[in-house]
């Protein structure tokens, strides 16, 4: 998976950018027909409507309109293709928001795309926590959940291995708590950083927070840089680098991204199941 940028030519990327509108709201039936049969849809939508970070308006939040666009495209493909496409949507937990209309949205989403399973990317190999709800029609929810609960994590997957030279993570002082996977143990090397978010100075990344790393050159605690965040989430280094894009913008993009380690793990389970092997990784 780490080699896929070299396997996907620049002309292919430019080709799809010329064929399809970059805004999903502008994506119509004629655009989809140009592409031909679509086998897999991987998607997410802005999470603020479902969390305390936003106004807690659920699917009524203007930023949640992307969910409706995703559902529109999925329904079109399901009704116009001979073979129903597979899908893997992802979004955040509710984080304690129990407003009645938000909870009603949860039940609505379940009726449309099925039940979700909670996965923390740190459990399946990521060097950063990212507890998220995942939906898919590729595997039964119970199979995905059981594989997640039994997956072993290598003791060699520590944060320090993906940091730049001269930088190290802080000593673990507190054991991870639910909904995070318990991978960090007091007195042991740090296995996972706190969740990366799209806005600056989150609680875990300010004034001595556990997400800061020690820079021996600067002799101070600093936030992980964009390259380190990419590695932590399973992306190739400099994946988000563009000369005209600032470091802060790269952090924002990664804070909104799916964890590639977790997505790859799900797809590996699907492959194992398809060839008749027990899906435990």
Buried (B, 14 or more C-beta within 10 A) or exposed (E): EEEEEEEEEEEEEEEEEEEBEEEBEEBEEEEBEEEEEBEEBBBBBBBBBBBEBBBBBBBEBEBBBBBEBBBBBBEBBEEEBEEEBBBBBBBBBBEEBEBEEBEEBBEEBEEEBBEBBBBBBBBBBBBBBBBBBBBBBBBBBEBBBBBBEEBEBEEEBBBEEBBBEEBBBBEBEEEBEEBBBEBBEEEEBBBBBBBBBBEEEBEBBEEEBBBBBBBEEEEEBEBBBBBBBBBBBBBBEEBBEEEEEEEEEBBBBBBEBBBBBBBBBBBBBBEBBEEEEEBBB
